[in-house]
Every structure is written in structure tokens, then in C-alpha cells.
């Protein structure tokens, strides 16, 4: 093996191998713990991503009406898309893009992986039709007829 010992560092021996600096395990763990402490809140609580709130049927209907009248809600500058979850089905939502494009989407988990299927455009597909299509899709997935 072609390597040279670089010397005793803070946490142990470091080895230079083909111009690469290799750190020992203790130093890597110490650096990771330091980074985690720097990112965690001062009171030690964990930070969780906020779940998107479910809308009521009335709010979804108003959203569809505003999208169809070519006046979708404006998204903040830093956000590219927004999800509006429908209470009819778990994982069923309207995906509104910054461009104003809106789609009905069903999200589900299969074999440990998240999957998303777009059912159709909000301008074309009514809510009852989208709910029916979403139910059928989830039923096929549950029965194993869908990958």
C-alpha cells in the first residue's frame, strides 16, 4: 500500500493516501455532533416539518372556482408549488404551481416508497370526478393491481 503517516492530530492518527486526507472515525463523529448541536434549537427540542393543513370541502371548492376564473392564489416568491389537501381521501390534493397550473394528485406509499400520480388538470376535471378516480386508483393499489 502506498501511504504515509501524516502525524498525530487532535483525535488520533491521520493518514494521507494518494493525496487524500483521511480522518479517523472519532474526529468525524465529533464533527457531526458539533454540527448537530449548532443546528438544534437551544432548548433541545426536535424540529419537525409542519404538515400541510387539510382544507375543508368549501375551501377546496372556492379554490377550484378561483383557479377556473383565472385568479389562482398568489404564491410567495420563494415557493414554487403549494399543496391543498382535500378531506375526501388521504393523500389527495390540488398541486398549484407558481405559474398558475393546478392539478389533482393522489399520493400513496407502495413497498416503502412514496408515489404520486397526477389525475388531471383542475380546469378539466371536476372535484367529484377526481375523487372517484382517486378512490379507484387507491383501490387498485390496495388490491395489488397497480405497481
N, C-alpha and C positions, 0 to 999 in steps of 0.2 A: 504494500500500500504506500502511496506517495503522499505523506502528510508530515507536517512539522508541528511541534507543540509550541503554542504561542505564549503560554505563561499562565500563572495563577491569577485569576480575576477575582471579582468580589464574591462570586458564588461557586467557584471551582475552576478546573482547568478548561480552557477554551482551545479548540483545535482548528487550525487553518488547513483546509483540504482543497486543493486545486483552486486557490484564490477565493474560496467561500468561507465565511466566518460562521462557525457552528457554535451555538450556545448550548450550555448544558441544561438539563431539564429543570433544575431548581431555579435558575435565573428566569427561564421562560414562565414558570408558574408564578414567580414573584412579580414579574412584569404584568402578567394577566390580572392578578389580584389587585395590583395598584390601579390598573385601568378600570376595573370594575368598581373599585371604591370611588374613583373620580367621577364616574358616570351615575352612581346611585344617589338618590336623594339623601339629605343629611340625617333624616330621622330613621333611615334604614328600611323604609317600606319599598316594596317592589312596584315598579311602574308597569301597568298593563295598558295595552292598546284599548281605546274605547270602542265598544261595539256600536255599530251604526244603529240608530233607533228605528224601530218599526213605525211606519206611518199608519194612520187609520185609513179605512176604505174611502172615506170622504176626502182625505188629503191626497190619496192616490188619484181619485177621480178629478180633483182640481188640478193636479199636476199634469195629467193627460190632457185636460182641457186647455191648459196654458201652452203645452207643447204643440198641440194641434192648431192653436190660434197663432203660432209662430212667435210666442213670447215666453220661452222657457226661462226658468230662474237663472240668474247670472251667477256663475261660479267665481270664487276668489281667484286672483291672478296666479297663485302658486298651485292651485288644484286643477288637474287635468280631467278628472271624472268624479262623479258623485253617484252614490247608490241610494235608492229609495226603496226600502224593503216593504213588501206587501204582506199583510197579515194572513192572506189566504193560504199560503204554503210556506214551509220552512225553506229558506234559500231562494226564494222567488223575489225578484226586484226589478226596478227600472234602472238601467245604467244610462246616465245623462253625461254626455261628453261636453267639453268646453265649446265645441263647435256648434252645439245645439242638437246634435244627433242623439236620439233616445231609442233604446232597445229593451225588450222584455228578456230577462235572463233567468235561467234556473241553475243554481249551483248545488252540487251534491258531492259526497265522498264515496269513492268506489275503490276497494282494495288499498285503503290508506292514502289515496291521492285525491286532491281536490279537482273537480271537473266543473267546467262552466259551459253551458250550451245556450246560445242565443236563439230565442224562439221567433223573433221578428221585430220589425220596426213598430214603434208606438203609433206612428201615423197611420199604419195599415191595419194592425191587429188590435181589436178591442180587448178590454180587460177580461171579460168573461171567456172569450176565445183563448186568450193567453193563459188564463188559469186552467182551463180544460186541457190545453196542450201540455202545460207544466205537470198536471196530475198524471196524464197518460205517460209522459216521459219518466216521471219518478216511479210509476207502477212498473214500467218495463225494466227499469234499472233494478228495482227490488226483486222482480221475478228472474233476473239474470238474463234477460233478453237483450240487454244493452251493455256494451263494453265500457 
